[in-house]
Amino acid sequence: MTSSQISQAKSELNAELDSLRNSLKNKDEEIGNLKSEISSLQTLVEIEKLKVDLANLKALVAKESAKKKK
């Protein structure tokens, strides 16, 4: 192998390495975004559960109030 061929191979490998690093960086960003979305969805689920619990409590209070009026 000549010095020129070695330099060319090194250059190609460095370019491929840079490409892989960029790809990894993009994947890391995508994972971060997905984690954020999951966290938001968990919060929304928790909010909906609290709404259901509140509605159930209101219904129970109304039922108890109706019993006391009789």
Distance bins in CASP14 RR format, pairs under 12 A and 6 or more apart:
PFRMAT RR
TARGET T0000
AUTHOR 0000-0000-0000
RMODE 2
METHOD distances of the structure
MODEL  1
1 7 0 0 0 0 0 1 0 0 0 0 0
1 8 0 0 0 0 1 0 0 0 0 0 0
1 9 1 0 0 1 0 0 0 0 0 0 0
1 10 0 0 0 0 0 1 0 0 0 0 0
2 8 0 0 0 0 1 0 0 0 0 0 0
2 9 0 0 0 0 0 1 0 0 0 0 0
3 9 0 0 0 0 0 1 0 0 0 0 0
3 10 0 0 0 0 0 1 0 0 0 0 0
4 10 0 0 0 0 0 1 0 0 0 0 0
4 11 0 0 0 0 0 1 0 0 0 0 0
5 11 0 0 0 0 0 1 0 0 0 0 0
5 12 0 0 0 0 0 1 0 0 0 0 0
6 12 0 0 0 0 0 1 0 0 0 0 0
6 13 0 0 0 0 0 1 0 0 0 0 0
7 13 0 0 0 0 0 1 0 0 0 0 0
7 14 0 0 0 0 0 1 0 0 0 0 0
8 14 0 0 0 0 0 1 0 0 0 0 0
8 15 0 0 0 0 0 1 0 0 0 0 0
9 15 0 0 0 0 0 1 0 0 0 0 0
9 16 0 0 0 0 0 1 0 0 0 0 0
10 16 0 0 0 0 0 1 0 0 0 0 0
10 17 0 0 0 0 0 1 0 0 0 0 0
11 17 0 0 0 0 0 1 0 0 0 0 0
11 18 0 0 0 0 0 1 0 0 0 0 0
12 18 0 0 0 0 0 1 0 0 0 0 0
12 19 0 0 0 0 0 1 0 0 0 0 0
13 19 0 0 0 0 0 1 0 0 0 0 0
13 20 0 0 0 0 0 1 0 0 0 0 0
14 20 0 0 0 0 0 1 0 0 0 0 0
14 21 0 0 0 0 0 1 0 0 0 0 0
15 21 0 0 0 0 0 1 0 0 0 0 0
15 22 0 0 0 0 0 1 0 0 0 0 0
16 22 0 0 0 0 0 1 0 0 0 0 0
16 23 0 0 0 0 0 1 0 0 0 0 0
17 23 0 0 0 0 0 1 0 0 0 0 0
17 24 0 0 0 0 0 1 0 0 0 0 0
18 24 0 0 0 0 0 1 0 0 0 0 0
18 25 0 0 0 0 0 1 0 0 0 0 0
19 25 0 0 0 0 0 1 0 0 0 0 0
19 26 0 0 0 0 0 1 0 0 0 0 0
20 26 0 0 0 0 0 1 0 0 0 0 0
20 27 0 0 0 0 0 1 0 0 0 0 0
21 27 0 0 0 0 0 1 0 0 0 0 0
21 28 0 0 0 0 0 1 0 0 0 0 0
22 28 0 0 0 0 0 1 0 0 0 0 0
22 29 0 0 0 0 0 1 0 0 0 0 0
23 29 0 0 0 0 0 1 0 0 0 0 0
23 30 0 0 0 0 0 1 0 0 0 0 0
24 30 0 0 0 0 0 1 0 0 0 0 0
24 31 0 0 0 0 0 1 0 0 0 0 0
25 31 0 0 0 0 0 1 0 0 0 0 0
25 32 0 0 0 0 0 1 0 0 0 0 0
26 32 0 0 0 0 0 1 0 0 0 0 0
26 33 0 0 0 0 0 1 0 0 0 0 0
27 33 0 0 0 0 0 1 0 0 0 0 0
27 34 0 0 0 0 0 1 0 0 0 0 0
28 34 0 0 0 0 0 1 0 0 0 0 0
28 35 0 0 0 0 0 1 0 0 0 0 0
29 35 0 0 0 0 0 1 0 0 0 0 0
29 36 0 0 0 0 0 1 0 0 0 0 0
30 36 0 0 0 0 0 1 0 0 0 0 0
30 37 0 0 0 0 0 1 0 0 0 0 0
31 37 0 0 0 0 0 1 0 0 0 0 0
31 38 0 0 0 0 0 1 0 0 0 0 0
32 38 0 0 0 0 1 0 0 0 0 0 0
32 39 0 0 0 0 1 0 0 0 0 0 0
33 39 0 0 0 0 0 1 0 0 0 0 0
33 40 0 0 0 0 0 1 0 0 0 0 0
34 40 0 0 0 0 0 1 0 0 0 0 0
34 41 0 0 0 0 0 1 0 0 0 0 0
35 41 0 0 0 0 0 1 0 0 0 0 0
35 42 0 0 0 0 0 1 0 0 0 0 0
36 42 0 0 0 0 0 1 0 0 0 0 0
36 43 0 0 0 0 0 1 0 0 0 0 0
37 43 0 0 0 0 0 1 0 0 0 0 0
37 44 0 0 0 0 0 1 0 0 0 0 0
38 44 0 0 0 0 0 1 0 0 0 0 0
38 45 0 0 0 0 0 1 0 0 0 0 0
39 45 0 0 0 0 0 1 0 0 0 0 0
39 46 0 0 0 0 0 1 0 0 0 0 0
40 46 0 0 0 0 0 1 0 0 0 0 0
40 47 0 0 0 0 0 1 0 0 0 0 0
41 47 0 0 0 0 0 1 0 0 0 0 0
41 48 0 0 0 0 0 1 0 0 0 0 0
42 48 0 0 0 0 0 1 0 0 0 0 0
42 49 0 0 0 0 0 1 0 0 0 0 0
43 49 0 0 0 0 0 1 0 0 0 0 0
43 50 0 0 0 0 0 1 0 0 0 0 0
44 50 0 0 0 0 0 1 0 0 0 0 0
44 51 0 0 0 0 0 1 0 0 0 0 0
45 51 0 0 0 0 0 1 0 0 0 0 0
45 52 0 0 0 0 0 1 0 0 0 0 0
46 52 0 0 0 0 0 1 0 0 0 0 0
46 53 0 0 0 0 0 1 0 0 0 0 0
47 53 0 0 0 0 0 1 0 0 0 0 0
47 54 0 0 0 0 0 1 0 0 0 0 0
48 54 0 0 0 0 0 1 0 0 0 0 0
48 55 0 0 0 0 0 1 0 0 0 0 0
49 55 0 0 0 0 0 1 0 0 0 0 0
49 56 0 0 0 0 0 1 0 0 0 0 0
50 56 0 0 0 0 0 1 0 0 0 0 0
50 57 0 0 0 0 0 1 0 0 0 0 0
51 57 0 0 0 0 0 1 0 0 0 0 0
51 58 0 0 0 0 0 1 0 0 0 0 0
52 58 0 0 0 0 0 1 0 0 0 0 0
52 59 0 0 0 0 0 1 0 0 0 0 0
53 59 0 0 0 0 0 1 0 0 0 0 0
53 60 0 0 0 0 0 1 0 0 0 0 0
54 60 0 0 0 0 0 1 0 0 0 0 0
54 61 0 0 0 0 0 1 0 0 0 0 0
55 61 0 0 0 0 0 1 0 0 0 0 0
55 62 0 0 0 0 0 1 0 0 0 0 0
56 62 0 0 0 0 0 1 0 0 0 0 0
56 63 0 0 0 0 0 1 0 0 0 0 0
57 63 0 0 0 0 0 1 0 0 0 0 0
57 64 0 0 0 0 0 1 0 0 0 0 0
58 64 0 0 0 0 0 1 0 0 0 0 0
58 65 0 0 0 0 0 1 0 0 0 0 0
59 65 0 0 0 0 0 1 0 0 0 0 0
59 66 0 0 0 0 0 1 0 0 0 0 0
60 66 0 0 0 0 0 1 0 0 0 0 0
60 67 0 0 0 0 0 1 0 0 0 0 0
61 67 0 0 0 0 0 1 0 0 0 0 0
61 68 0 0 0 0 0 1 0 0 0 0 0
62 68 0 0 0 0 0 1 0 0 0 0 0
62 69 0 0 0 0 0 1 0 0 0 0 0
63 69 0 0 0 0 0 1 0 0 0 0 0
63 70 0 0 0 0 0 1 0 0 0 0 0
64 70 0 0 0 0 0 1 0 0 0 0 0
END
